[in-house]
Amino acid sequence: MTLKVAIVGVGNIGSIHASVYKDHPNIEIVAVCDIIKIKAEQAATKYGGKAFYSVSEMLASGIELDLVSVCTKGEENGGEHFAPTMELLKAGIPVLGEKPISNNVEEGRQMVELARQNEIPYAVNLNHRFTPAAEKAKGWVENGRLGKLHMINMRMWINNPVESSPWFHLRALHPHSFDVIRYFCGDVKRVGAFMMKGEGREIWSNTQIILEFENGAIGNLVGSYDAGASYGLELCEVVGSKGRFVLEDACEQLTYYPRTSIETESYSYLGGMRSFPETFKSRIHAFVDQLISGVSYDQVDGSGDDALKAQQIIEAAIKSFETGTIVDVKDIELISGGVK
């Protein structure tokens, strides 16, 4: 089976999607779309397919589409996801969106609800969970090797000097962090957040966020846009009653530490995955495989709903910092423009 695919937004990230699709044996790129005409035309030349300059023009052409990657950007890297995604979902076309699902949780809710109503598979590029190392660690959690979950310590940081909105760091980077956190430990119940501005910064470029989970576990996130290259990308430690694991830099090192023994179990570059950029391929391939197998809209791995839940935790953290209170994630009201 060959899927006919389009890419909407062919900047840096859209070009990565297109490169992965181009090399996939079961994908035919039939369209590329960008409001900047030269970008669309150059992408069509490089990756194949017909160039379009709007989603409405692409849909009106009658072109057959089995999957569309929405790789637009906008404010806080998510402000331009809503309109094209809604057009495509209304047309009944499965979508793989970029993170964040949106920088506006009400828009995120509408996209997830439309996909649910129309029973359309809708995924988001939550690529940090799509690694052989993460999958092995998830298996340890599910088969009880860690025992009852006690804690998760998550760290994610990069050097990003961009000065955008006050919440750019939170909304643009930490959909990944909170998806990984939820992937291993389940839904977050309550959030408390502290933030600071790095030297010369206008945005809240550093954060520490404490978490309480629905299952009783506790945890924290350390995040920064002021990190050096030598700091590494991320570290995730999950602790249970029987043992713990440490997952370094998304996919590079995974170690299990039993509680009652000094004998550890370590893996390096599981599945031959060497570095974070390779996760785009594993994530995109996973959704393609699900579509080819006929996945139900409500069984998508790394779904729009997963992305929305991560974004709601971020909004709870923002509210916590603004109010100086511990915030219940369920109390976040999904209203246009953010939280109330």
Steps between C-alpha positions, in 0.01 A plus 500: 500500500630845406385810685466828313649771720521880507707732715357836606775744597833411343745690718766322703272252680276446198807417295597236757153344468527509122842333505369217717196451277709508184711208623204291617414212262126529568468877458440713193532875554224647285492859628696762689340819626636829629368856497847608383483394135871458445522261795217288364651492151849413623360224721300356211816488291699335778246257646244453225130574486307807391560840660204673667486832682208438737322202651171610350657505152647155558167354614308668218730335246346162585840343557485170689657522845545223759712700745615859542782628720422847634836663566401865520644709781371835631511656845664274760556250216131407511295801401443391140399137551128550559363620166665245267435212739131587531465523120661160452307327778172643366596346164546163672878481452730356770747755634844481658552839662807658649530585866371686684151398393430873534616779728131549578338212688151584374622456144661173602174381652308584181743305282486195726121517521457532123726198442298306755164602352609411146692191619816615321846387617679809630859480627759750618877476465571405861814332378686458829283200589565327166839346572600139565640608837177671606296202385716260703472721808123522451490119493680490834235730648210300354630157604560612857878488498516837676221406740267772620603832347635749753670786314610640166775756453504655155749746355487659157705798392651654190663828402233712336577875507173600329302765687132442433199503732559464877389134477689401184732261687209325672262469207753420227743260672316322776223326308780245451588491870146455624421241235796291615389551861144386420628212283675345799296616800147581382286807542611792714263612774658813652777739403716758675744714301793733553672696223783743446645706216854428393748786477388747235176308433148639476329160494475252785787290370546271802247299697458242772158337514382257767238239418249274672353219291153347502658168605665661805854527360690827521758662275663807359613665178812713459491699177712768340567694180836611646686167482834439333573231245704307756194466728335233288139510384302318764498249781206300630513301825203291612508349849281221632478271800711230330745703294560798281617582149693792354449593134753746360464729201175345371657187354871471568535328839256300711590341835292300748596507868334236723416605853648196673810436290804685366477319167383740229373445146613748237432564133670738260337611175221244509377404156796680347352842581791733562357847558187709539459605132434135412181510706318686222530191282385262773202718591384557142544134412296399805200706388533383139502139624190566710314651204596214270376253761167685523543653846184623668489874566501434875804268499758740355834497686617854570156635418360848491336421832840412649637831372202691641548345845866601497403855405246518782774415750702790359206736543456376856869576564461851362196559719685362801788741449273797437286434809755349737273200556489127438268448201280199428536418130129415479417854610664648191216654303540462126415845376624693201839651566611272782393451862284690743 
